[in-house]
């Protein structure tokens, strides 16, 4: 849990990075970090923050055409919708993940 708290402290810096307009393929590491953070937030019970982080990961992954990162982000987003009993959006995002 300490590593999650550290990651949350660094999240604002990552969000600043996520708002830049140009990306390169090395930014796939950022996508992977955001997806991992999102999963950990979900596992810790913070579904709202998990979705926000997954949305950021999705935006970057799509900009750099990182298909695996895009799929992982859609999957996490689908899980957060499922958890909130929003089954239509859960299905929509899980189908996009495939």
VENDA-V168075 format. One record per residue. SS is DSSP state (H for helix, E for strand, L for the rest). PHI is phi in degrees with one decimal (NA if undefined). OMEGA is omega in whole degrees, -180 to 180 (* if undefined). Layout:
SS/PHI/OMEGA + SS/PHI/OMEGA
This chain:
L/NA/178 + H/-62.0/179 + H/-66.4/177 + H/-66.8/178 + H/-64.7/177 + H/-64.1/179 + H/-63.5/178 + H/-65.4/178 + H/-64.3/-180 + H/-82.9/-174 + H/-61.7/180 + H/-61.6/177 + H/-65.3/178 + H/-66.3/178 + H/-62.2/176 + H/-62.0/177 + H/-62.4/-177 + H/-69.1/-178 + L/-86.4/178 + L/-70.1/-171 + L/-94.9/180 + L/-122.9/-177 + L/-133.2/172 + L/-132.0/-173 + H/-65.2/177 + H/-68.7/177 + H/-71.1/175 + H/-62.2/175 + H/-63.3/177 + H/-62.1/178 + H/-60.7/-180 + H/-62.8/178 + H/-64.4/180 + H/-64.0/178 + H/-63.9/178 + H/-65.5/178 + H/-61.1/179 + H/-61.4/178 + H/-62.2/-179 + H/-66.3/176 + H/-62.0/178 + H/-61.2/180 + H/-62.7/179 + L/-84.0/177 + L/94.9/-180 + L/-102.1/-174 + H/-65.1/-178 + H/-64.6/180 + H/-67.9/178 + H/-59.9/180 + H/-67.2/179 + H/-60.7/-180 + H/-67.5/178 + H/-64.6/176 + H/-61.9/177 + H/-64.3/178 + H/-60.5/-180 + H/-61.8/-178 + H/-60.8/-180 + H/-69.3/-179 + H/-58.4/179 + H/-68.5/-180 + H/-65.0/-179 + L/-100.8/179 + L/57.6/179 + L/-94.9/-171 + H/-63.3/-180 + H/-65.0/178 + H/-65.4/177 + H/-62.8/-180 + H/-62.3/180 + H/-62.8/180 + H/-64.7/177 + H/-59.4/180 + H/-63.2/180 + H/-63.9/178 + H/-60.2/177 + H/-60.4/179 + H/-63.8/-179 + H/-66.0/176 + H/-67.2/178 + H/-61.2/-180 + H/-59.4/-180 + L/-90.2/178 + L/62.5/174 + L/-97.4/-171 + H/-67.4/177 + H/-60.0/179 + H/-71.1/176 + H/-61.9/179 + H/-64.2/-179 + H/-57.4/-178 + H/-72.2/178 + H/-69.2/175 + H/-67.6/177 + H/-65.7/-179 + H/-72.6/-176 + L/-80.8/*
